[in-house]
Amino acid sequence: MRLIILICLAIASLSACSKESDLPGSPDLAGVRANLAFTCAHEADRLPAIDPDVDELFRYGRYLQTRDGPKDFDEVARYYRIAAAHGHYKANHNVQQLVSQGMASSPNAAHEAVEWASRLVNQGIPMGYYDIGYYLNSGYGLKQNKELALKYIRKAADLGNADAQYYVAKLLAPHDKAPDIARQMRRCAADQGHGMAAYELAINLKNREDLPGAVLAYQKGVAAGVSGTAMNLEHAFLGDKQYYFLDLPKDPERSRRYRLIGKFLDDNELANPKVPDIDKIVPLPPAKLPPWDGKFEWERQRAQVPPKPSDELINRLAKEKSLDPATGLPLSPDAQLSQRASPADVVARVPLGTVARTGTCCPESGVWCARLRPGLRADTTRTFEKGEVLPMLDYYEPRSLALFDRVIGKQRLTTEVMWKLVAYEVKA
């Protein structure tokens, strides 16, 4: 169901307003501290339970996104959208990233991203405030307002979002700002698994000569997947007395393990690896080193392929939210009526964003748009039926002097093109 608050959202393309009261969660912003005082809160304490059926869609979508090889991000977004519509906050955040970065097709990417973020705010999810703050700061989908953006991000930090805590800490870290508050925020974020917060906390504590605290922060950074923290501990356990000195006993085996961990993190950087089993691989002294087979829990978990959700489950969850099961996007009113009137399962369709070349059979009935290089003119949006042969495109290239076009006539040419599916056909 569309959220009423979205009517008031400041969509940039519609010259939206910038009043705070028109944005999701704005009334709560009055509670943002006027001073800099900070009390650590963890986002996990505010997250609702997730339906196992809904989580099944999210986990399979996440698998499709992170597995090796070519990726169909429209297919990934399909799973995320349906899960997000049922309140899955991780799926919500992930689909925002896909559409806002142009990786997955969307009829209106900026509007869709802001809409999903607004739903998180209405659910009371801290990351929703951070997402809205990000869009306000960048002017993506909302009229740019850096001051209001900071209020949203600070609200997210107070509610427990680690990304927001790290962001605000970076602003407060300079010695002439509020470094003590920044340190508290970094510690809070690091305790929630934020790798860069842990790394920067470790550096700060080392500079303050709190070496035990720095070692612990580096260890948290390793667990969170920051290879630089592993490198610092690798050299510290070699007995480095200068740059990497942390007052740790020389221990070649511990150093070797941190070196292998750092290599593992670097080799898998694009997959966002973690080391949740760090204390089983190389616990900090005085704990003794346990045997280690050189393998990582993250690798074991990644090797497990989640079950593919059944068509019946996808169709049921999509129908409950009036979504197209092929894309996860909302159905048109006519399509919603058709879906409710038919007891049969909805047949999945090729995803929006599918491309096909001139001369091939149209794979899906709907609205298709041709791609032309800048400067050419043509009717690039056409409607085709499934099975119809996609045609060449008639176009013209304006002459440098428009007068020639009027006197001599336009230069009309024909070319092969790539057609892109931008909307589905809605049958009566």
Number of C-alpha atoms within 10 A of each C-alpha: 9 10 12 9 15 18 12 15 24 23 21 17 13 11 10 15 16 18 14 14 14 17 20 26 23 17 11 11 17 11 10 17 13 8 6 12 11 15 13 18 19 18 19 12 9 15 14 13 8 13 12 9 14 23 20 20 29 28 21 19 25 19 19 21 19 15 13 9 7 8 12 12 20 24 20 26 33 27 29 32 30 32 30 26 24 20 20 23 24 18 28 26 20 22 26 25 16 20 22 22 13 13 14 22 22 22 13 12 19 22 21 18 26 26 24 25 25 24 23 27 22 15 16 16 23 27 27 28 30 29 27 30 28 20 22 25 20 14 17 20 25 27 22 19 17 16 11 19 22 20 20 29 29 26 26 28 32 24 24 26 29 30 22 28 31 26 20 20 26 17 12 19 18 12 8 7 11 15 17 15 18 25 22 18 31 33 24 24 30 26 19 21 20 24 29 22 30 31 26 23 26 29 19 19 17 19 11 11 12 14 18 15 18 23 23 15 28 29 26 29 29 30 24 26 26 27 25 18 27 27 20 24 25 25 23 24 22 19 18 18 12 8 9 17 17 23 14 18 13 14 15 14 14 21 22 16 18 25 19 15 28 22 15 19 22 17 11 13 14 9 14 12 21 25 23 17 14 19 15 14 21 22 15 16 11 7 9 9 15 11 9 11 7 9 11 19 13 13 14 9 10 14 11 9 12 16 11 12 17 11 14 11 15 25 21 16 21 27 20 13 18 24 25 26 27 21 25 26 21 20 21 14 11 11 18 16 13 15 18 12 9 9 8 9 14 18 10 13 14 15 24 25 19 16 17 18 17 17 14 12 16 22 19 21 20 18 18 26 19 21 15 17 6 7 9 10 14 14 10 15 15 12 13 20 15 13 12 14 15 22 19 16 20 14 18 15 15 16 13 8 8 11 10 12 14 9 8 8 12 15 11 12 11 11 11 16 19 19 26 18 26 18 18 19 14 13 8 7
